[in-house]
Amino acid sequence: MSSNRDKLFDILYAKSFIYREDPPFTLVSGRQSFYYFDCKATTLDAEGVSLIGEVMFEAIEPFLVPLAIDGIGGLTLGADPISISTAIAAGKKGRRISPLIVRKEPKKHGTQKWIEGDAGRVRNVVVIDDVITTGGSTVTAIERLRESGLTVVKAAVIIDREEGGREGIEKTGVEVISLFKRSDFDARRLGK
């Protein structure tokens, strides 16, 4: 039987990865690319999101104690199912990690806060994203979390497109962990 990581890769490859040269895809950044990763097709799949939680937890578990990680979250919408499923996976292993949602704009009423979740009990956060291209969404989440008084200790993503996003994020002083890279999908696509 294959590992959870292998099963997750199979689901991502089948549901979330498209390669097309003509015409190329236009990305959020405006760039053209032959690659398109629709991680929501996996994060909104029952088996996919469960595996994401387990594999993401395995990736950050070595840092829990040394970095006193007690929160996980990122910019809504892409990060939400990842954060929640990772918190659930942690709970099954007897660890408490609070999932957080970083709003794209502050709440318009009440406290007008940027961060949803138990942020008052959280100090050290892993920022989450599904795919990084330029890293802009992840950097925005890092800024919002820091503005809210939280310390971002790592960034973790499902897929690094290997187009400079990792470097952009790491300029903020936050190391990036990626479960997979674009080159992993190329290797499968090319039969390597």
N, C-alpha and C positions, 0 to 999 in steps of 0.2 A: 504494500500500500504506500502511496506517495505521501510526502509530508504535507502539512497544512500550507506551507509556502508554495510547494509545487501545485497543489490543488488551486490555490488562489491565483497563481500565474496562469493556469489553464483557463480559469474563468475570465480573468482580465483579457487574455489573448482572444478568447471566443466572443466576449460581449463588449469589450471596451476599446479594442484596438482596430484601427482602420489605416491601411496604407493605400494611397492613391496619388499617382503622378499627374493625371490629366482629368480634370483641373485640380490643382493643389487646394488644400483647405486654407481658408482665412481664419486666423486665430484671433482671440480677444485682443491681443497686442497689435493686431493689424498685419503681422507677419504672414507670409505664405509658407505652407509646410506640406510635405507629402504624408505626414503623420498626423493622425487625430486620435486622441485618447479621451473617451467619454466614460470617465470613472463612475459617473452616476448610474450607468447601466449595471455596474457591479455593486456599488455601495447601496443601491436600492433593490438588490436581489437578496433574498433571505440567506442563502448559503454564502453568497459573496460577502455580505456585511459581517456575518458571523466569523468567517475566515479572516477578514481584514482586522477585526478586533483582536483575534488571537495572535495573528502574525505581527501586528503593530505592537501589541503588548510584549511579545517576545523580543522585539527590537529595542524597546525602551527599558525593559526590566533591569538590565545590568546597571542602569543609571539611577534607578529609583532611590536607593539608599544614599549613594555618594552625593547625589545632587538634591536630595530631599524633595523629589518631585511629588506634588500633591494635586496638580491640575493638568488638564489637557484640553486644548481647544484651538479654534481658528476661525477664520472669516466664514460667516454663513454664506452659503448653503453647502458648499462642497465639503467643508470640514465636519459638519454636524453629525452625520452618521458614523464617521470614522471615530470621532471623539467619544460618542456614546457607546459604540460597540467595544472600543478599547477599555473604557471604564468598566463595562460589564465583564469583559475578559479578566481584568485586574481583580474585580470583586470575586470572581470564581476561584481565584488563586489566593484569596485572603488579603488582598491589597486594596487600599482606598485611593482612588484617583478621581477627583471631581471633574466631570465634563463641563466645559464652558463654551458659550457661543459668543463670538465677537460680531456685533452688528455692523452693517455697512454704514449706517448713520445712527445717531443716538435716538433712544426712545423719545417720542414727541410729548409724552405726558409723564406725570409722576416724578420719578427720580432722574429721568432723562439720561440713563446710563448707557454705556457702550457695551458692557459685558453682562451676559445673562448666565445664571448659575450661582453656585455657592462661592462666589469670588471673595467674600469676606473671610472665608476659612482657608483660602489658597494663597500661597506665597510663590512657589516655584513651578513654572508651567512649561510643558512641551507644546509648542505651537504646531498645529497640524494643517496639512493641505492634501488635496488629492493628486494634483499634477503641478509641477513647476516648469515654467518656460522661462519667463524673465524673473520670476520670484516676486513680482509686484504685490500680489494678494497676500503672500506670506509676510512680506515686509510691512504691509499695512496692518496686519494682525499683530505683529510684534510691536509696532508703534502704539497701537490701541491698548494692548495688554500692559505695556510699560507705563503709559499715561495713566492707567488705572492702578498703578502702584505694585504691579506684579513683576516678578523676575522671570524672563524667558531664558531657560537653560539649554534647550535644544529645539530644533525644528525637525519634524518627521513627516515624510511624504510617501505616498504610494508609488508615484512614478516621477523620476527626474528625466525630463526630455533632453537633458545634456545640451542645453542651448544658452547657458550662462546664468540661469536662475540660481543655482547653488552658490555660485560666486557672489551674486548680488545679495543673497541672504546672509552669507558668511561675512560680508562687509559690515553687517550690523553687530558682529561679534557672536553670532549664534551658529553653531555647527549644525550641519544638515545630515540626517539619516534618511536614506531612501530605501524602500523595500525593493524596488526594481528601477532599471534605467532603460532608456530607449534602446540601447544596444542589446539588451536582453531580448526585446521583441524582434529586433533585426536578426539576431542569431536564430530564433525560431522560424522567422519568415524565410530566411535564406537556407534553412536546413543545416545550420552549423552546430 
